[in-house]
Amino acid sequence: MSTTLPESELRQAATIARGLAIDAVHACNSGHLGLPLGAAEIGAVLFGHALQYHPRHPHWINRDRFILSAGHGSMFLYSWLHLAGYELPLEELQNFRQLHSKTPGHPEFGETPGVEATTGPLGQGVGNAVGYAIAGKMAAARFNTEQHKVVDYHVFALAGDGCLQEGVAAEAASLAGHLGLDNLILIYDSNDVTLDAMAKVTQSEDAAQRFAAYGFDVVTIHGHDFSAIFRAVDDARRADNGKPKLIVARTEIGRGIPEVAGTAKAHGEGGAKFAESSRKGLGLPPTTFFVSDDVREYFQQHQARLLQRYQAWMATFDAWRTANPELAQQLQTARQGQVPADLIDTIPEFAAGYADATRNSGGVVIQHVAAKVPLFITGSADLFGSTKNYIQDGKDYGRGVGTGRNIWFGIREHAMGAILNGLAYDGLFRPSGATFAVFADYLRPAIRVAALAHLPVTYIFTHDSVGVGEDGPTHQPVETCSGLRVIPNLDVIRPGDPEEVAGAFVAALERTNGPTALLLSRQKIATQHAIPAKLRRAGTLRGGYVMLHESGPLQMILLATGSELQHAMAAAEKLGPGVRVVSMPCLERFDRQAREYREQVLPHSCTRRIAIEAGVPDLWHKYVGPQGRILGIPRFGLSAPGDTVMQELGIGVEAVLATAREIS
Ligand SMILES: Cc1ncc(C[n+]2csc(CCOP(=O)(O)OP(=O)(O)O)c2C)c(N)n1
């Protein structure tokens, strides 16, 4: 953009944006006014001048990304998206926070054009921005050529004290500094106020110094000064110096409503009761949701300028496409989120006699998946050696190695979750990340958002039960698998043998509308060689299937997942002809099958059922029914060898046989 700043137009736009926020919050008597008012000048500079975007091409791959990490200030984003010309008509602003509007209480990805991330849980957006920035670096490394630069966008995030106080933002920022993400520009709306009180009640650190220590370039500006904001943004954008940027913008929360400005009362909807007087004070006419002709016209002209930039980029892109048909094809496939339709068939079957821990089978499968899905990437929170998901010929992602496919997240699980979300929002890459299952809770808030925002992230959670053994109860997940299962739209797959592992990875990769958690064992388990590999794979894709058919009239069904499948199979052999074994690696996928299929697998006439899973039992009631039995672990584990712990806690063939006798 030109460096001459249209200050008076931006000033008017800021006033209009303040008015829209006041009116929207007043209309529904809820929401947050403080940020939209306090950061109005920042919004004006970004959307009215500095950002590279085009409202008619919200998925333009080289647009600057803007993430409102402080999602409670959603009216900030909605006002600016509206003024900028996105498909967000004024009626949507009038329907702020109402049923089925495009202006939900907090920004939701996929609901509103121009919203790049679902935010509101504070801190997540900072992690998402780091993910987007990594995606930008990775895309640039893969797709830019000497002749043509098609990816050079910047990632902006607006964060408040709340975001910066959250641990996830600290983890993410620390990693961003380490990775030298100079395409990341974090704007800190530093207004000395949080929700309950003045920020000084809970913070006294020097954020500028903290971020400088992370490796950021930091500048502090007066956040209502248009030219200072623009200069800071412009400098940040130009400095390809291997450092992410933090702009500390000193602002007054709720600016425009004198009764509350600068105090915690400005944070929420409190200022709305002064709507009338503040509108007057701002020089707005009595008409609510007012947008002046001048401001409309300014943004129309701005749109025309942005269109020129978009078209110039398109010309470069077309030339790049012609010169690099293979890269262009790869980009196209990736943008559609497709994986090869025959992915499952490209994974070789495991050899006769193969038996290993499912984490190791995963380590084999992931190599084949990576070979077929070039933009599949993975990472681990300092546990590659244990989680086994390292892409062998994928190189490590890092400074100057944008083509690397293995991200070393360090011991930053929460940031890993938020960063994977950022990569998934961006959409080019198929991100996965790993840690021990017991630490899934460290990234749970990010998993929840991934599920809510329909992001196809794959989690590789190994060491999935008390089978972990000697590390003891701190490291033995008993509730984790079920705890994950209760998150809507998250598929949790606990495969019981290597072919089920192959099915599980494919299930995760074929999914485009939500995340998948794979729970893999630390310990070696049996392979069900007697059952055709194809059946085990296809069955896993259906979530549950008959692994072993009864050879006489059906009398009993054994249900199992993961490492307990081997016990169900061994028990069935001893129990005789009337016993069926149902492998249930993924309850969610099974639940999505047609009723007829579910009835075929679990005929309701057969009420003698036993479920076995080395974890808390309660979710299994739904599948075993009132007369069924569940062999689970309703307590924390024990420090001892894994087999001993399993036996001590009643998980094994003997326990299945004993229970079967009881209900026969
Ligand atoms: C993880 C999380 N915890 C708590 C909240 C509730 N909450 C919303 S805004 C806010 C205060 C945020 O303060 P700040 O970032 O300074 O925002 P400002 O007051 O400047 O609008 C809190 C605690 C939340 N949205 N997310």
The ligand as an SDF file (V2000), in Angstrom:
LIG
                    3D

 26 27  0  0  0  0  0  0  0  0999 V2000
   -9.4160  -18.8360   28.5460 C   0  0  0  0  0  0  0  0  0  0  0  0
  -10.3570  -17.7440   28.9160 C   0  0  0  0  0  0  0  0  0  0  0  0
  -10.5030  -17.3900   30.2020 N   0  0  0  0  0  0  0  0  0  0  0  0
  -11.3840  -16.4420   30.5560 C   0  0  0  0  0  0  0  0  0  0  0  0
  -12.1540  -15.8170   29.6230 C   0  0  0  0  0  0  0  0  0  0  0  0
  -13.1820  -14.7790   30.0390 C   0  0  0  0  0  0  0  0  0  0  0  0
  -12.7220  -13.4280   29.6260 N   0  0  0  0  0  0  0  0  0  0  0  0
  -13.1280  -12.8560   28.4930 C   0  0  0  0  0  0  0  0  0  0  0  0
  -12.3960  -11.3950   28.2180 S   0  0  0  0  0  0  0  0  0  0  0  0
  -11.5290  -11.4890   29.6590 C   0  0  0  0  0  0  0  0  0  0  0  0
  -10.5920  -10.3980   30.0710 C   0  0  0  0  0  0  0  0  0  0  0  0
   -9.6290  -10.1320   28.9950 C   0  0  0  0  0  0  0  0  0  0  0  0
   -8.8830   -9.0060   29.2640 O   0  0  0  0  0  0  0  0  0  0  0  0
   -8.1850   -8.2650   28.0680 P   0  0  0  0  0  0  0  0  0  0  0  0
   -7.5520   -9.2440   27.1600 O   0  0  0  0  0  0  0  0  0  0  0  0
   -7.3160   -7.2170   28.6430 O   0  0  0  0  0  0  0  0  0  0  0  0
   -9.3770   -7.6560   27.2540 O   0  0  0  0  0  0  0  0  0  0  0  0
   -9.9590   -6.1900   27.3590 P   0  0  0  0  0  0  0  0  0  0  0  0
  -10.3510   -5.9810   28.7770 O   0  0  0  0  0  0  0  0  0  0  0  0
   -8.8600   -5.2950   26.9360 O   0  0  0  0  0  0  0  0  0  0  0  0
  -11.1090   -6.2060   26.4170 O   0  0  0  0  0  0  0  0  0  0  0  0
  -11.8240  -12.6580   30.3300 C   0  0  0  0  0  0  0  0  0  0  0  0
  -11.2350  -13.0460   31.6240 C   0  0  0  0  0  0  0  0  0  0  0  0
  -11.9830  -16.2190   28.2860 C   0  0  0  0  0  0  0  0  0  0  0  0
  -12.6990  -15.7060   27.2950 N   0  0  0  0  0  0  0  0  0  0  0  0
  -11.0770  -17.1580   27.9540 N   0  0  0  0  0  0  0  0  0  0  0  0
  1  2  1  0
  2  3  1  0
  2 26  2  0
  3  4  2  0
  4  5  1  0
  5  6  1  0
  5 24  2  0
  6  7  1  0
  7  8  2  0
  7 22  1  0
  8  9  1  0
  9 10  1  0
 10 11  1  0
 10 22  2  0
 11 12  1  0
 12 13  1  0
 13 14  1  0
 14 15  2  0
 14 16  1  0
 14 17  1  0
 17 18  1  0
 18 19  2  0
 18 20  1  0
 18 21  1  0
 22 23  1  0
 24 25  1  0
 24 26  1  0
M  CHG  1   7   1
M  END
$$$$
